[in-house]
Amino acid sequence: MKLEGLVNKGILDLSPYKPGKPIEDLERELGIKNAIKLASNENPLGPSPLAIDAVTKVLNGTNRYPDGNALRLKECLSKKFNVDINCLTIGNGSNDIIEFIARSFLSDKDSAVYSEHAFAVYPLVVQAVGAEGIEVPAKEYGHDLEEILKAVKENTKLVFIANPNNPTGTFLSPKEIESFLDALDKNTLVLLDQAYFDYSSYSNEDIGFDLIKNYPNVIISRSFSKAYGLAGFRIGYSVSSPDVADFLNRVRQPFNANSLALVAAEVALSDDSHLKKSLEINLDQKSILVKGLKDLGYEYIPSEGNFISFNSNGDGQKLFEGLLKEGVIVRTLGVYKMPNYLRTTIGLPEENSFFLEKLSALS
């Protein structure tokens, strides 16, 4: 059976997204114990204890389907951020939202624009639906908005902007983003991916959801996987015009967000003290990691996320594998066309200390 003749042409040359290596896999493969994972930008403090408590109370009800409309979570988001409930779309992680947007608005006759060194999923979803992906060279490892604007063609339906950007942590100010939107054709959609918004907004002025009122061609996505510590639950959302949200919800799978994730997100939203603690420890430990990298002679990219990408001073894959053998899982950035770079999540104090100790031994 020749599947090539049956498969959607867009995925013939597609390589699957490769997530960070699980701790259990590394320990089993190398026969080591007490490994640490700093590869996937997870919150090292974990979820809100209140969220975990709430989840345990609804476990007995998991024989029932979840609320397919995620109404309670939408009501919580609407109240907290003062957004119309009809502007909300719930995803199985914010990655789900990216899929919805591509499926709703791109075809094999369209193109989409994204930056070099931006989230690896953007080109994947564009290629999967058969659209043309236009990659714009980065500027100082971040989005070059002027060049992105020039790259937009007549058939460009969508522009991806990640702020802060993953994996580089670069940040665009509200003024820069609004100037870009003012110059862009209003019939071109923009996904403003704010998966790391909570970290950037803690010390910077960042774009809020009010942006949608003046720019109805913008979709803002956020995640509960990072600062809220719910990565394993897979829950995210977007805010857009009601018209855009209507189309996104048409392609959304029934019950795409499970009951436990919905409850966890609802409660996590209300636990401001846990969020604040998570952001404080990230900011504090970031400065320690930056100093450690400097002291060891590693150049790094200033980051507004909960991670730091740094130059390995040579073969990034070799250093990555060396750290693995020492029980430290970081992220190699070859897939992002940065083969000499590694990205480390900002972990707990003891994790960061262990990482710097092993990095020093390999330097």
RODO-2510 file (C-alpha; in nm, 4 decimals, decimal comma):
residues 363
     n   res          X          Y          Z
     1     m     0,0000     0,0000     0,0000
     2     k     0,1510     0,3337    -0,1073
     3     l     0,0435     0,5883     0,1502
     4     e     0,2206     0,8723    -0,0321
     5     g    -0,0688     0,8836    -0,2774
     6     l    -0,3238     0,9049     0,0019
     7     v    -0,1579     1,1365     0,2509
     8     n    -0,2220     1,5103     0,2536
     9     k     0,0666     1,6538     0,0490
    10     g     0,1331     1,9147     0,3158
    11     i     0,2610     1,6546     0,5616
    12     l     0,4769     1,4443     0,3278
    13     d     0,7948     1,6320     0,4224
    14     l     0,6830     1,7216     0,7723
    15     s     0,8985     1,6247     1,0704
    16     p     0,7121     1,5823     1,4019
    17     y     0,7711     1,8321     1,6816
    18     k     1,0211     1,6897     1,9294
    19     p     0,9481     1,7734     2,2931
    20     g     1,2037     1,7873     2,5716
    21     k     1,3317     1,4506     2,6928
    22     p     1,1379     1,3100     2,9929
    23     i     1,3345     1,2535     3,3148
    24     e     1,2236     0,8886     3,3361
    25     d     1,3610     0,8144     2,9886
    26     l     1,7009     0,9634     3,0682
    27     e     1,7321     0,7815     3,4011
    28     r     1,6322     0,4525     3,2422
    29     e     1,8643     0,4912     2,9422
    30     l     2,1728     0,5972     3,1403
    31     g     2,1039     0,4177     3,4655
    32     i     2,1254     0,7368     3,6701
    33     k     1,9083     0,8845     3,9437
    34     n     1,8004     1,2324     4,0506
    35     a     1,8206     1,3844     3,7035
    36     i     1,6712     1,7307     3,6538
    37     k     1,4735     1,8601     3,3583
    38     l     1,5263     2,2174     3,2428
    39     a     1,4138     2,1598     2,8855
    40     s     1,0483     2,2544     2,8467
    41     n     0,9980     2,5851     3,0309
    42     e     0,7753     2,4344     3,2971
    43     n     0,7021     2,6074     3,6272
    44     p     0,9364     2,4369     3,8789
    45     l     0,6989     2,5193     4,1671
    46     g     0,4260     2,3134     4,0066
    47     p     0,0523     2,3925     4,0048
    48     s    -0,1357     2,5900     4,2643
    49     p    -0,2100     2,3630     4,5641
    50     l    -0,5654     2,4975     4,5490
    51     a    -0,5960     2,3754     4,1907
    52     i    -0,4704     2,0285     4,2813
    53     d    -0,7141     2,0109     4,5702
    54     a    -1,0010     2,1099     4,3410
    55     v    -0,9023     1,8475     4,0844
    56     t    -0,9016     1,5650     4,3401
    57     k    -1,2579     1,6557     4,4363
    58     v    -1,3897     1,6031     4,0840
    59     l    -1,2062     1,2804     3,9991
    60     n    -1,5114     1,0695     4,0736
    61     g    -1,7033     1,2565     3,8064
    62     t    -1,4695     1,1738     3,5216
    63     n    -1,7087     0,9115     3,3893
    64     r    -1,8974     1,2121     3,2490
    65     y    -1,7910     1,4205     2,9515
    66     p    -1,6512     1,7639     3,0302
    67     d    -1,8381     2,0833     2,9567
    68     g    -1,7896     2,1073     2,5814
    69     n    -1,8288     2,4852     2,5904
    70     a    -1,5957     2,5349     2,8901
    71     l    -1,8506     2,7843     3,0177
    72     r    -1,7260     2,8138     3,3771
    73     l    -1,3669     2,8698     3,2674
    74     k    -1,4800     3,1266     3,0121
    75     e    -1,6768     3,3056     3,2836
    76     c    -1,3671     3,3122     3,5061
    77     l    -1,1514     3,4485     3,2229
    78     s    -1,4157     3,7030     3,1266
    79     k    -1,4399     3,8343     3,4810
    80     k    -1,0664     3,8398     3,5510
    81     f    -0,9622     4,0074     3,2268
    82     n    -1,2792     4,2014     3,1455
    83     v    -1,3323     4,0399     2,8064
    84     d    -1,6562     3,9433     2,6340
    85     i    -1,7225     3,5735     2,6780
    86     n    -1,7958     3,5487     2,3046
    87     c    -1,4356     3,6485     2,2331
    88     l    -1,2941     3,3391     2,4020
    89     t    -1,1821     3,0061     2,2588
    90     i    -1,0501     2,7273     2,4823
    91     g    -0,7746     2,4965     2,3609
    92     n    -0,5971     2,1811     2,4644
    93     g    -0,2993     2,4029     2,5438
    94     s    -0,2424     2,7213     2,3444
    95     n    -0,0838     2,4981     2,0802
    96     d    -0,4389     2,3836     2,0031
    97     i    -0,5309     2,7448     1,9290
    98     i    -0,2497     2,7659     1,6726
    99     e    -0,3952     2,4596     1,5004
   100     f    -0,7459     2,6118     1,4999
   101     i    -0,6201     2,9304     1,3378
   102     a    -0,4293     2,7504     1,0630
   103     r    -0,7220     2,5206     0,9854
   104     s    -0,9735     2,8044     0,9888
   105     f    -0,7922     3,0573     0,7751
   106     l    -0,5186     2,8949     0,5646
   107     s    -0,5408     2,6893     0,2464
   108     d    -0,2979     2,5764    -0,0221
   109     k    -0,3585     2,9091    -0,1986
   110     d    -0,2476     3,1176     0,1001
   111     s     0,0733     3,2136     0,2737
   112     a     0,1688     3,2852     0,6350
   113     v     0,4651     3,4795     0,7694
   114     y     0,6748     3,4030     1,0762
   115     s     1,0180     3,4900     1,2084
   116     e     1,3364     3,2895     1,2017
   117     h     1,4091     3,1437     1,5477
   118     a     1,0378     3,1524     1,6380
   119     f     0,8258     2,8705     1,7830
   120     a     0,8801     2,5550     1,5762
   121     v     0,5075     2,4781     1,5574
   122     y     0,4306     2,7770     1,3308
   123     p     0,5908     2,6317     1,0159
   124     l     0,4540     2,2882     1,1052
   125     v     0,0889     2,3956     1,1079
   126     v     0,1334     2,6086     0,7964
   127     q     0,2886     2,3216     0,6042
   128     a     0,0297     2,0734     0,7312
   129     v    -0,2559     2,2653     0,5663
   130     g    -0,0583     2,3083     0,2436
   131     a    -0,0038     2,6839     0,2763
   132     e     0,3203     2,8623     0,1921
   133     g     0,5400     2,9483     0,4898
   134     i     0,7469     3,2661     0,4630
   135     e     1,0303     3,2839     0,7148
   136     v     1,1780     3,6272     0,7795
   137     p     1,5380     3,6535     0,9042
   138     a     1,5574     3,7459     1,2713
   139     k     1,6964     4,0723     1,4063
   140     e     1,9133     4,0183     1,7128
   141     y     1,7424     3,6806     1,7583
   142     g     1,3972     3,8389     1,7612
   143     h     1,1224     3,9554     1,5283
   144     d     1,2210     4,2121     1,2654
   145     l     0,8814     4,3743     1,2264
   146     e     0,9878     4,5966     0,9375
   147     e     1,1049     4,2989     0,7349
   148     i     0,7996     4,0948     0,8335
   149     l     0,5815     4,3745     0,6983
   150     k     0,7753     4,3709     0,3703
   151     a     0,7366     3,9919     0,3445
   152     v     0,3560     4,0062     0,3505
   153     k     0,2148     3,9213     0,0069
   154     e    -0,1288     3,9562    -0,1512
   155     n    -0,2147     3,6012    -0,0502
   156     t    -0,0808     3,6323     0,3063
   157     k    -0,3638     3,5530     0,5435
   158     l    -0,1719     3,5226     0,8693
   159     v     0,1305     3,6592     1,0560
   160     f     0,2693     3,4852     1,3666
   161     i     0,4286     3,6971     1,6401
   162     a     0,5460     3,5400     1,9665
   163     n     0,6011     3,7869     2,2486
   164     p     0,8130     3,7011     2,4407
   165     n     0,9622     3,4817     2,1708
   166     n     1,0396     3,1174     2,2302
   167     p     1,3229     3,0019     2,2270
   168     t     1,5125     3,3314     2,2373
   169     g     1,3166     3,5275     2,5001
   170     t     1,3247     3,8511     2,2985
   171     f     1,0519     4,1060     2,3660
   172     l     0,8598     4,3636     2,1620
   173     s     0,7146     4,6703     2,3323
   174     p     0,3455     4,7600     2,2947
   175     k     0,4462     5,0618     2,0863
   176     e     0,6391     4,8424     1,8422
   177     i     0,3517     4,5994     1,8054
   178     e     0,0900     4,8701     1,7593
   179     s     0,3029     5,0490     1,4982
   180     f     0,3324     4,7218     1,3095
   181     l    -0,0425     4,6629     1,3254
   182     d    -0,1120     5,0156     1,2035
   183     a     0,0988     4,9510     0,8941
   184     l    -0,0400     4,6036     0,8221
   185     d    -0,3369     4,5418     0,5942
   186     k    -0,6403     4,5017     0,8214
   187     n    -0,7483     4,1949     0,6249
   188     t    -0,4361     4,0081     0,7388
   189     l    -0,4761     3,8189     1,0646
   190     v    -0,2099     3,8327     1,3345
   191     l    -0,1610     3,5698     1,6016
   192     l     0,0030     3,7336     1,9017
   193     d     0,1302     3,4312     2,0917
   194     q     0,1627     3,5295     2,4587
   195     a     0,2424     3,1926     2,6146
   196     y     0,5019     3,3683     2,8336
   197     f     0,2998     3,6842     2,8976
   198     d     0,2925     3,6459     3,2755
   199     y     0,6730     3,6525     3,2949
   200     s     0,7187     3,9505     3,0643
   201     s     0,4354     4,1536     3,2141
   202     y     0,5803     4,1110     3,5631
   203     s     0,8600     4,3565     3,4854
   204     n     0,7486     4,5237     3,1605
   205     e     0,4519     4,6969     3,0079
   206     d     0,2995     4,4369     2,7785
   207     i     0,0047     4,4210     2,5413
   208     g    -0,3288     4,3444     2,7053
   209     f    -0,6555     4,2141     2,5644
   210     d    -0,7857     4,5675     2,4995
   211     l    -0,5771     4,5538     2,1829
   212     i    -0,8543     4,3500     2,0192
   213     k    -1,0943     4,6452     2,0361
   214     n    -0,8790     4,8561     1,8039
   215     y    -0,7364     4,5697     1,5980
   216     p    -1,0055     4,3076     1,5269
   217     n    -0,7604     4,1229     1,2994
   218     v    -0,5536     4,0229     1,6057
   219     i    -0,5867     3,6967     1,7965
   220     i    -0,4111     3,6780     2,1340
   221     s    -0,3326     3,3338     2,2733
   222     r    -0,2166     3,2485     2,6236
   223     s    -0,1367     2,9315     2,8130
   224     f    -0,1826     2,7807     3,1576
   225     s     0,1222     2,5588     3,0947
   226     k     0,3921     2,8053     3,1966
   227     a     0,3457     3,0453     3,4883
   228     y     0,0346     2,8633     3,6120
   229     g     0,2170     2,5300     3,6179
   230     l    -0,0532     2,3262     3,4407
   231     a     0,1537     2,1901     3,1500
   232     g     0,0427     1,8321     3,2095
   233     f    -0,3250     1,9288     3,2036
   234     r    -0,2992     2,0879     2,8550
   235     i    -0,5152     2,3982     2,8724
   236     g    -0,4913     2,7348     2,6973
   237     y    -0,7152     2,9970     2,5402
   238     s    -0,7396     3,2845     2,2965
   239     v    -0,9104     3,6217     2,2891
   240     s    -1,0248     3,7550     1,9531
   241     s    -1,3154     3,9332     1,7922
   242     p    -1,6409     3,7382     1,8310
   243     d    -1,6426     3,6755     1,4557
   244     v    -1,2963     3,5179     1,4614
   245     a    -1,3798     3,3197     1,7759
   246     d    -1,6882     3,1823     1,5999
   247     f    -1,4732     3,0298     1,3259
   248     l    -1,2137     2,8961     1,5710
   249     n    -1,4855     2,7256     1,7696
   250     r    -1,6229     2,5636     1,4534
   251     v    -1,3037     2,3618     1,4033
   252     r    -1,2467     2,2978     1,7741
   253     q    -1,2957     1,9305     1,8570
   254     p    -1,5863     1,8419     2,0901
   255     f    -1,4645     1,8142     2,4516
   256     n    -1,1096     1,9215     2,3549
   257     a    -1,0421     2,0345     2,7132
   258     n    -1,0858     1,7654     2,9780
   259     s    -1,2765     1,8064     3,3038
   260     l    -0,9677     1,8090     3,5270
   261     a    -0,7923     2,0711     3,3158
   262     l    -1,0962     2,2976     3,3180
   263     v    -1,1285     2,2831     3,6966
   264     a    -0,7552     2,3289     3,7493
   265     a    -0,7492     2,6365     3,5256
   266     e    -1,0545     2,7906     3,6920
   267     v    -0,8983     2,7651     4,0367
   268     a    -0,5445     2,8541     3,9269
   269     l    -0,6764     3,1829     3,7886
   270     s    -0,7941     3,2807     4,1365
   271     d    -0,4701     3,1907     4,3182
   272     d    -0,2824     3,5168     4,2711
   273     s    -0,0386     3,4425     4,5533
   274     h     0,0907     3,1249     4,3861
   275     l     0,1312     3,3055     4,0547
   276     k     0,3162     3,5907     4,2238
   277     k     0,5475     3,3464     4,4028
   278     s     0,6207     3,1723     4,0712
   279     l     0,7078     3,5005     3,9002
   280     e     0,9214     3,6218     4,1906
   281     i     1,1346     3,3085     4,2053
   282     n     1,1756     3,3168     3,8280
   283     l     1,3011     3,6754     3,8325
   284     d     1,5355     3,6081     4,1232
   285     q     1,6807     3,2883     3,9797
   286     k     1,7145     3,4380     3,6326
   287     s     1,9679     3,6882     3,7662
   288     i     2,1625     3,4051     3,9318
   289     l     2,1701     3,2007     3,6104
   290     v     2,2762     3,5027     3,4074
   291     k     2,5654     3,5686     3,6452
   292     g     2,6622     3,2018     3,6398
   293     l     2,6668     3,1895     3,2608
   294     k     2,8724     3,5095     3,2460
   295     d     3,1220     3,3783     3,4994
   296     l     3,1672     3,0632     3,2905
   297     g     3,2217     3,2656     2,9735
   298     y     2,8953     3,1849     2,7977
   299     e     2,7151     3,4478     2,5905
   300     y     2,3398     3,4483     2,6425
   301     i     2,0340     3,6140     2,4904
   302     p     1,8547     3,8473     2,7361
   303     s     1,5191     3,6834     2,8036
   304     e     1,1770     3,7988     2,9205
   305     g     1,0589     3,4401     2,9613
   306     n     1,1286     3,1682     3,2171
   307     f     1,4254     3,0399     3,0168
   308     i     1,7637     3,1515     2,8856
   309     s     1,9290     3,0538     2,5567
   310     f     2,3066     3,0608     2,5536
   311     n     2,5906     2,9983     2,3117
   312     s     2,7678     2,6696     2,3802
   313     n     3,0980     2,8113     2,2511
   314     g     3,1203     2,5238     2,0080
   315     d     2,9127     2,2176     1,9316
   316     g     2,5725     2,2606     2,0995
   317     q     2,4783     1,8966     2,0509
   318     k     2,7997     1,7797     2,2144
   319     l     2,7435     1,9975     2,5212
   320     f     2,3790     1,8901     2,5330
   321     e     2,4814     1,5234     2,5399
   322     g     2,7497     1,5941     2,7986
   323     l     2,4905     1,7513     3,0273
   324     l     2,2578     1,4557     2,9729
   325     k     2,5252     1,2189     3,1019
   326     e     2,5504     1,4383     3,4122
   327     g     2,1746     1,4167     3,4690
   328     v     2,0770     1,7583     3,3300
   329     i     1,8193     1,7836     3,0516
   330     v     1,8221     2,1128     2,8614
   331     r     1,7040     2,1937     2,5081
   332     t     1,9205     2,1864     2,1991
   333     l     1,8229     2,4516     1,9450
   334     g     1,9322     2,2950     1,6189
   335     v     1,5699     2,2775     1,5038
   336     y     1,5572     2,6558     1,5447
   337     k     1,8636     2,7028     1,3191
   338     m     2,0754     2,7807     1,6256
   339     p     2,2960     2,4683     1,6413
   340     n     2,5489     2,6244     1,8760
   341     y     2,2848     2,7277     2,1287
   342     l     2,1169     2,5530     2,4209
   343     r     1,8122     2,6698     2,6139
   344     t     1,7722     2,6134     2,9841
   345     t     1,4557     2,6630     3,1842
   346     i     1,4908     2,8709     3,4998
   347     g     1,4355     2,6135     3,7719
   348     l     1,4426     2,6004     4,1490
   349     p     1,7573     2,7275     4,3255
   350     e     1,8939     2,3769     4,3764
   351     e     1,8261     2,2843     4,0127
   352     n     1,9960     2,5940     3,8791
   353     s     2,2931     2,5366     4,1081
   354     f     2,3232     2,1758     3,9899
   355     f     2,3028     2,2854     3,6268
   356     l     2,5755     2,5479     3,6691
   357     e     2,7939     2,3003     3,8560
   358     k     2,7715     2,0426     3,5746
   359     l     2,8098     2,3090     3,3063
   360     s     3,1236     2,4338     3,4780
   361     a     3,2688     2,0810     3,4866
   362     l     3,2128     2,0470     3,1123
   363     s     3,3479     2,3900     3,0202
***
